[in-house]
C-alpha cells in the first residue's frame, strides 16, 4: 500500500513537471502554467471550434500584443484586458472534451509557433463582419476569423480580408 502511494506521488510529480516544462517554467511569470491557462482560454473562447490554423492565429495575436508596448507584457495581462476578448474569457468554464487540441495549440504558440501569414496582426473579428474603417490591413483569414493590423490609411494595401487559409489538420 505504501509503495502504491509513493508510486502515485511520483507519477503525479512527474506529470506536473512535464506540464510545467512544456510551458517553460513553474513560476507565476511568462511561460508559467498560469500563462498556459490564459493562452488556452483565449484560444478556447475565440477559436475552439475552428481549425488548428485559427487557434494558432489567435494565439499569435496574443503574443503580438505581449510584444507590443501598447498592451500588457504578459499573456494573462493581455487576455484579461476588458473588452478585448470573448466575454467571460477568464471566468467561464471550458469543456474538458475540447481541451486536448486547445492545449496542444496553446503550447505550440508559447513555444514560438507562428502562422506564416499572421504578420504583426494584433486584432481580429469574425470573418463575415464588415466595418467602415479605412485603417484595417488584413493579413489572414483562418478558423472563421479575419486578422488585421491597424495602419494609417495610406499604408493599407489589403483593405478586405484575403481568401481563407487552407485547412490543415494535425489531430
C-alpha positions in Angstrom: 0.0 0.0 0.0 2.8 2.4 0.9 4.6 1.5 -2.3 1.5 2.3 -4.4 1.0 5.7 -2.7 4.7 6.5 -3.2 4.4 5.4 -6.9 1.3 7.5 -7.3 3.0 10.6 -5.8 6.0 10.1 -8.1 3.7 9.8 -11.1 1.8 13.0 -10.2 5.0 14.9 -9.6 6.4 13.7 -13.0 3.3 14.7 -14.8 3.3 18.1 -13.1 6.9 18.6 -14.0 6.3 17.7 -17.7 3.3 20.1 -17.9 5.3 22.9 -16.4 8.4 22.2 -18.5 6.3 22.2 -21.7 5.1 25.7 -20.7 8.6 27.0 -19.9 8.6 27.1 -16.1 6.8 26.8 -12.9 6.6 30.3 -11.5 4.0 33.0 -12.0 5.8 34.8 -14.8 5.9 34.3 -18.6 5.8 30.7 -19.7 4.2 29.5 -16.4 1.3 27.3 -16.0 -0.8 30.4 -15.4 0.3 31.8 -18.8 -0.6 28.4 -20.4 -4.1 28.6 -18.8 -4.6 32.2 -20.1 -3.5 31.2 -23.6 -5.8 28.2 -23.6 -8.7 30.4 -22.5 -8.1 32.9 -25.4 -7.8 30.1 -27.9 -10.8 28.2 -26.5 -13.2 31.1 -26.4 -12.1 32.7 -29.6 -11.2 29.7 -31.8 -12.3 26.5 -30.1 -14.5 25.2 -32.9 -12.2 26.3 -35.7 -9.1 24.8 -37.4 -5.7 24.5 -35.9 -4.6 27.4 -38.1 -7.3 29.5 -36.5 -6.2 28.5 -33.0 -2.6 29.3 -33.7 -3.5 32.6 -35.3 -5.5 33.7 -32.2 -2.5 32.7 -30.0 -0.2 34.7 -32.3 -2.4 37.8 -31.8 -2.0 37.4 -28.1 1.8 37.1 -28.5 2.0 40.0 -30.8 0.2 42.1 -28.2 2.5 40.8 -25.4 5.5 42.1 -27.5 3.8 45.4 -28.2 4.3 48.5 -25.9 0.5 49.2 -26.4 -0.6 46.2 -24.3 0.4 44.4 -21.1 3.6 42.4 -21.3 2.2 39.0 -20.2 -0.2 36.6 -21.7 -2.6 36.8 -18.8 -2.4 40.6 -18.8 -3.4 40.7 -22.5 -6.1 38.0 -22.3 -7.7 39.5 -19.2 -7.9 43.1 -20.6 -11.5 44.3 -20.5 -13.5 44.1 -23.8 -10.6 42.7 -25.8 -11.6 39.0 -25.9 -14.8 37.0 -25.6 -17.0 37.9 -22.6 -16.1 35.8 -19.6 -12.8 34.6 -21.1 -11.2 34.4 -17.7 -14.1 33.1 -15.7 -16.3 30.8 -17.8 -15.9 27.1 -17.7 -14.2 25.3 -20.6 -15.4 21.9 -21.8 -12.7 19.3 -20.9 -13.6 17.3 -24.0 -12.3 20.2 -26.2 -9.1 20.9 -24.2 -6.6 18.5 -25.7 -6.5 20.3 -29.1 -6.7 23.7 -27.4 -3.8 22.8 -25.1 -1.7 21.5 -28.0 -2.2 24.7 -29.9 -1.5 26.9 -26.8 1.7 25.0 -26.0 2.8 25.4 -29.6 2.2 29.1 -29.6 4.1 29.6 -26.3 7.0 27.6 -27.8 7.1 30.1 -30.7 5.0 28.6 -33.5 3.7 31.3 -35.8 1.2 31.2 -38.6 3.1 32.2 -41.7 0.6 34.8 -42.7 -0.2 36.4 -39.4 2.4 39.1 -39.6 2.1 41.8 -36.9 -1.7 41.4 -36.6 -2.9 42.4 -33.1 -6.7 42.3 -33.9 -9.3 40.0 -35.4 -13.0 39.8 -35.8 -15.5 37.2 -37.1 -14.8 36.8 -40.8 -18.3 37.8 -42.0 -18.4 41.1 -40.3 -17.6 44.3 -42.2 -16.5 47.7 -40.7 -16.4 51.2 -42.3 -12.8 51.9 -41.0 -10.1 52.5 -43.5 -7.2 51.6 -41.3 -7.6 47.8 -41.2 -4.8 46.0 -43.1 -5.9 42.3 -43.3 -3.2 39.6 -43.2 -5.1 36.4 -42.8 -8.5 34.6 -42.6 -8.4 31.4 -40.6 -10.8 29.5 -38.4 -13.6 31.9 -39.2 -11.8 35.0 -38.0 -10.2 37.8 -40.1 -6.9 39.0 -38.7 -5.6 42.5 -39.2 -3.1 45.2 -38.3 -4.2 48.8 -37.7 -2.3 51.1 -40.0 -2.5 54.7 -41.3 -5.0 54.7 -44.1 -2.4 55.4 -46.8 -0.4 52.3 -45.7 -3.2 49.8 -46.0 -2.6 47.6 -49.0 -5.1 44.8 -48.1 -8.3 46.6 -47.1 -10.5 43.5 -47.4 -10.0 40.1 -45.8 -8.0 37.7 -48.1 -9.3 34.2 -49.1 -9.3 31.9 -46.1 -6.2 29.9 -45.4 -6.5 26.2 -46.5 -7.3 23.9 -43.6 -4.6 21.5 -42.5 -5.4 19.3 -39.6 -2.8 17.7 -37.3 -5.1 15.8 -35.0 
